[in-house]
Amino acid sequence: MTSQKIDELMSEKTATNDDTILNCTLLCSLKACQNYLAKPFEYGRKHVVRSSLIHNSRWLLGIVDNGDISVLETNYSTVLDNVAVIQYSTSVLNKPQHHSNTMDFRDTKDCDWFPIKTLTWEKEKRGWSTVGYLQHSGSLLTLKEIFPNSKMGFNKRKFLVGTLPWNPFVILNEKRNEYTGFTMDLLRHLALVLNFTYEITQPLDGKWGAQMENGSWNGLIGQLERRDVDLVAAPVAVQISREKVVDFTIPYYYDSPAILLKKPDQNAKKWRTLIDPLSEYVILCIFIFLPVTSLFLFFFEKYTPYYRRIENRDKVRGLHHFSDSLWYVYGALLTQGGEHMAGSSSGRTFLSCWWIFCIIMMATYSGNLVAFLTVTKEKLPFSNIAGLVEQGSYKWGTLEGTVFKTIFKTSTQPDNVKFWNGVVAYNKTNPSILSADPNVQIRLVMEGNYAYVGDRTPMELAMDNNCHLAMVLSDLLTMQFAIALPNKSPLTKIFSDEMNAIFENGLLQKWKLEHWPKHGICDNIPRKESTPITLIDIHSSFYVVAIGVFIASSFLICECFKWRYQRKRLMQDKGKQTPHETDIVRIKSSLEDSMIY
């Protein structure tokens, strides 16, 4: 059996998800055994399948030699976890005149027992421990498990683990060079249960993992692709394109993307207080409905036979004049009515329905106005990615080398395409919008008119200590964080099985309670059901009075000009008329002035 044959067997087992142990038996001299074990099991991180033999195989060595087998303790075989040795004396070998390549036990006694020894850990190194005895007849006497290391996980094997700081999953204390956090608690538990040690490293580019133009990957995913590390313990999101180059265990945390932005200044739109209780569509309908309703009221009062006996009715003010109908309908909307009343049945019926409409509208408006004045309601400029890309006042960005960049860059959905085109355009003037540092993204958000798309959890932590931030959830995708291993790694199932056990015993929830903050400074601010009304809350009502003064002044000026014009014409007519006609014109002028005012 060659090392190539063993590699083929292990590759076949991995491809078929066969998790059974590979059992190998060697019968040779001590020197031959040393030479054989030296080459195929030299540990190399880049040979994932071969290195998995350390744990996924059992080796029974029949060594025919009178030498001291303790030399194997420092040989390459010591990297193997499950090695058992039966040492035979060279006296069992046939003499030259007998059949070659056979063993002869005739010089041994039936009661002779050959010890079975296995390599087990001692305080400083591995040493031989007797686990049983074997007679040449085949009788077996076991004192304990022949391969005790098979129940000891990875037997203190040292893994190189890649990660990146990402609060609260991975927190780096640079002074002590110590890693803590939710994911680090998970890694420590896996190391304890699976019996391995680890050394933590970070990718030089500080990125999470995105595919580059040449097809290779950068960041943490690139480390696994190049076999620079044994596994990645970080909040790395599972994605289809990533699964082509690495393996993921079952997820240990589910998160959702969100949009972080600075809360708009509530006082900037306080002038809209009087119109905010109603939507723009409702206000538009009311403004259209006022003249239409006035026109109907004018029609009912103008052409009803009810007033047929009244002579010279057109010279008397009333609802049969459109201006009087308009002012009455407007006054009814303000629950004040007007000077004139409808006398006909058609007019009264129409006005009764209009009054019901006015009562409903004013009750609804008054109730909402009280709510808007006493309770502050934050209204964000958008609620999703589609709203973000459609508005024109905000710029946006995301983290470089993350799953978000991959999704937006490769997506064909219109909103995602607009988002990525915006990122490319904004990046030309401000490269920080693609910064891989979340603190830079939050700083841009605090500067105003900027939206940051990323993980929800870090945003929640930032909002706990900064009351000026707001968050909008996005339906972009459901993020699943998992432990990543090299592609087609035989160790993936081992880690996934232990992850299932962690789920069942509730350890993940315990670690989450330890690392997620319970109360931030914003949570300590008392939340009142109502707030006192200040001048800025109702300053729009003063604007209404000012607008009314302006419009009334405009009408006053127009009326003065009209009056002067009429008086000038009257004086011109007086010069052309007889004294009798002058008296008649004076009487008509007086009547007209009374009708005007």
Residue pairs with C-beta under 8 A, 6 or more apart in sequence:
1 24
2 40
3 39
3 40
3 41
3 50
6 22
6 24
6 40
6 50
6 53
7 40
7 49
7 50
9 22
10 22
10 49
10 50
10 52
10 53
10 56
10 57
10 490
11 49
12 18
13 19
13 20
13 22
13 56
13 490
14 49
14 52
14 488
14 490
15 488
17 493
19 56
19 490
19 493
21 56
21 57
21 58
21 150
22 53
22 56
22 57
22 58
23 57
23 58
23 60
24 57
24 58
24 59
24 60
25 59
25 60
25 61
25 62
26 33
26 36
26 59
26 60
26 61
26 62
27 62
27 64
28 36
28 61
28 62
28 63
28 64
29 63
29 64
29 65
30 63
30 65
30 67
30 69
30 71
30 72
31 65
33 61
33 63
33 72
33 77
34 71
34 72
34 75
34 77
37 72
37 75
37 76
37 77
37 80
38 75
38 76
40 50
40 53
41 50
41 53
41 54
41 76
41 77
41 79
41 80
42 76
43 51
43 54
43 79
44 50
44 51
45 51
45 160
45 227
45 228
45 229
45 230
46 227
48 227
48 486
48 487
48 488
48 489
48 490
49 488
49 490
52 489
52 490
52 491
53 80
54 79
54 80
54 81
54 154
54 157
55 81
55 154
55 155
55 157
55 491
56 490
57 80
57 82
58 82
58 84
58 147
58 150
59 77
59 80
59 82
59 83
59 84
60 84
60 86
61 77
61 83
61 84
61 85
61 86
62 85
62 86
62 88
63 69
63 85
63 86
63 87
63 88
64 87
64 88
64 89
64 90
64 92
64 93
64 103
65 87
65 88
65 90
66 89
66 90
69 85
69 87
69 117
69 128
70 128
72 78
72 83
72 85
72 119
73 119
73 125
73 126
73 127
73 128
77 83
77 119
78 119
78 125
78 126
80 119
81 149
81 150
81 152
81 154
81 155
82 118
82 147
82 149
82 150
83 118
83 119
84 116
84 117
84 118
84 131
84 146
84 147
85 116
85 117
85 118
85 128
86 114
86 115
86 116
86 134
87 114
87 115
87 117
88 103
88 114
89 108
91 107
91 108
92 103
92 104
92 105
92 107
92 108
92 136
93 103
93 104
94 100
94 102
94 103
94 104
98 104
105 136
108 136
110 135
110 136
110 137
111 135
112 135
112 136
113 133
113 134
113 135
113 141
114 133
114 134
114 135
114 136
115 130
115 132
115 133
116 130
116 131
116 132
116 133
116 134
116 142
116 146
117 128
117 129
117 130
117 131
118 128
118 129
118 131
118 146
118 147
118 148
118 149
119 126
119 127
119 128
119 129
119 149
120 126
120 127
120 128
120 129
120 148
120 149
121 149
121 155
121 156
129 148
130 143
131 142
131 143
131 144
131 145
131 146
131 148
132 140
132 141
132 142
132 143
132 144
132 146
133 140
133 141
133 143
134 140
134 141
145 151
149 155
152 195
153 193
153 194
153 195
153 196
154 194
154 195
154 196
155 195
155 196
156 195
156 196
156 197
157 196
157 197
158 196
158 197
158 198
158 199
159 196
159 197
159 198
159 199
159 230
159 231
160 198
160 199
160 201
160 228
160 229
160 230
161 187
161 198
161 199
161 200
161 201
161 229
161 230
161 231
161 232
161 233
162 200
162 201
162 202
162 203
162 220
162 223
162 224
162 228
162 229
162 231
162 232
162 233
162 234
163 170
163 179
163 183
163 184
163 200
163 201
163 202
163 220
163 232
163 233
163 234
164 170
164 202
164 203
164 206
164 208
164 219
164 220
164 234
165 171
165 172
166 181
166 234
166 235
166 438
166 458
167 181
167 458
167 461
168 181
168 182
168 457
168 461
168 515
168 516
169 181
169 182
169 183
169 184
169 234
169 235
169 253
169 457
169 481
170 179
170 181
170 183
170 184
170 233
170 234
170 235
171 179
171 180
171 181
171 184
172 178
172 179
173 179
173 180
179 200
181 515
182 253
182 511
182 512
182 515
183 233
183 234
183 235
183 252
183 481
184 233
185 511
185 514
185 515
186 233
186 252
186 483
186 502
186 508
186 511
187 198
187 233
189 502
189 507
190 196
190 483
190 495
190 498
191 197
191 198
193 498
193 501
194 494
194 495
194 498
201 229
203 218
203 219
203 220
203 222
203 223
205 218
205 219
205 401
206 219
206 401
206 436
207 218
207 219
207 220
207 400
207 401
207 402
207 436
208 219
208 220
208 221
208 234
208 236
208 399
208 401
208 402
208 403
208 436
209 217
209 218
209 219
209 220
209 221
209 222
209 236
209 242
209 401
209 402
210 217
210 218
210 219
210 221
210 400
210 401
210 402
210 405
210 406
211 217
211 241
211 406
212 218
216 222
216 225
217 225
217 242
217 245
218 401
219 401
220 232
220 234
220 236
220 484
221 232
221 236
221 242
221 245
221 246
221 484
223 229
223 232
224 231
224 232
224 245
224 246
224 484
224 485
224 486
224 487
225 245
225 246
225 486
225 487
227 486
230 485
230 486
231 483
231 484
231 485
231 486
231 491
231 495
232 246
232 483
232 484
232 485
233 483
235 253
235 255
235 455
235 481
236 242
236 248
236 481
236 482
236 484
237 402
237 403
237 479
237 480
237 481
238 248
238 251
238 480
238 481
238 482
239 403
239 406
239 407
241 406
241 410
242 248
242 403
242 484
244 487
245 487
246 484
246 485
246 486
246 487
247 484
247 485
247 486
247 487
247 488
247 489
247 492
248 482
248 483
248 484
248 485
248 492
249 482
249 483
249 484
249 485
249 492
249 495
249 496
249 499
250 482
250 496
250 499
250 500
250 503
251 480
251 481
251 482
252 481
252 482
252 483
252 499
252 502
252 508
253 480
253 481
253 508
254 478
254 479
254 480
254 481
255 455
255 456
255 457
255 479
255 481
256 456
256 473
256 474
256 478
256 479
257 404
257 453
257 454
257 455
257 456
257 473
257 474
257 476
257 477
257 479
258 453
258 454
258 455
258 456
258 459
258 471
258 472
258 473
258 474
259 382
259 384
259 385
259 388
259 396
259 451
259 452
259 453
259 471
259 472
259 473
259 474
260 441
260 442
260 445
260 451
260 452
260 453
260 454
260 459
260 462
260 463
260 469
260 470
260 471
261 380
261 381
261 394
261 445
261 450
261 451
261 452
261 469
261 470
261 471
261 472
262 445
262 446
262 447
262 448
262 449
262 450
262 468
262 469
262 470
263 378
263 380
263 468
263 469
263 470
264 378
264 379
264 380
264 381
266 376
266 378
267 536
269 276
270 536
270 537
270 539
270 540
271 539
271 540
271 543
272 540
273 369
273 372
273 373
273 537
273 538
273 539
273 540
273 541
274 369
274 540
274 541
274 544
275 283
275 540
276 372
277 364
277 365
277 368
277 369
277 371
277 372
278 286
278 365
278 368
286 333
286 361
290 326
290 329
290 330
290 333
291 326
293 329
293 354
294 322
294 325
294 326
294 328
294 329
295 322
295 325
296 350
297 319
297 325
297 328
297 329
297 342
297 347
297 350
297 351
297 354
298 319
298 320
298 321
298 322
298 325
300 342
300 344
300 346
300 347
300 350
301 307
301 318
301 319
301 320
301 325
301 342
301 344
301 347
302 320
304 344
304 346
304 347
306 343
306 344
306 345
307 313
307 320
307 343
307 344
310 316
313 320
314 320
315 595
317 324
317 340
317 595
318 324
318 340
319 325
319 328
319 340
319 341
319 342
319 347
324 338
324 339
324 340
327 338
328 337
328 338
328 339
328 340
329 354
331 337
331 338
332 338
332 351
332 354
332 355
332 358
333 358
333 361
333 362
334 362
335 358
335 359
335 362
342 348
342 350
342 351
371 377
373 533
373 537
373 538
374 530
374 531
374 533
375 529
375 530
375 531
376 531
378 470
380 470
380 472
381 387
381 391
381 393
381 394
382 388
382 390
382 391
382 394
382 451
382 472
383 472
384 472
384 474
384 475
385 415
385 416
385 419
385 453
385 474
385 476
386 415
388 394
388 396
388 419
388 451
389 396
389 415
389 418
389 419
389 422
393 449
394 449
394 450
394 451
395 422
395 426
395 430
395 433
395 449
395 450
395 451
396 419
396 422
396 423
396 426
396 433
396 450
396 451
396 452
396 453
397 423
397 426
397 427
397 432
397 433
397 434
397 435
397 441
397 444
397 450
397 451
397 452
397 453
398 404
398 405
398 408
398 423
398 433
398 434
398 441
398 452
398 453
398 454
399 405
399 434
399 435
399 436
399 438
399 441
399 454
400 434
400 435
400 436
401 436
402 436
402 454
403 479
404 453
404 454
404 476
405 434
407 416
407 476
407 477
408 416
408 419
408 420
408 423
409 420
411 417
411 420
416 476
419 453
423 433
423 434
426 433
427 433
427 434
430 444
432 440
432 444
433 444
433 450
435 441
438 454
438 458
441 452
441 454
442 452
442 462
442 466
442 469
444 450
444 452
445 451
445 452
445 469
446 466
446 468
446 469
452 459
453 474
453 476
455 479
456 471
456 473
459 469
459 471
460 471
461 516
461 517
462 469
463 469
463 470
463 471
463 520
463 522
464 517
464 519
464 520
464 521
464 522
464 523
465 520
465 521
465 522
466 522
467 521
467 522
467 525
483 495
483 499
485 491
485 492
485 495
502 508
559 596
562 596
563 596
566 589
566 592
570 585
570 589
573 585
574 582
574 585
577 585
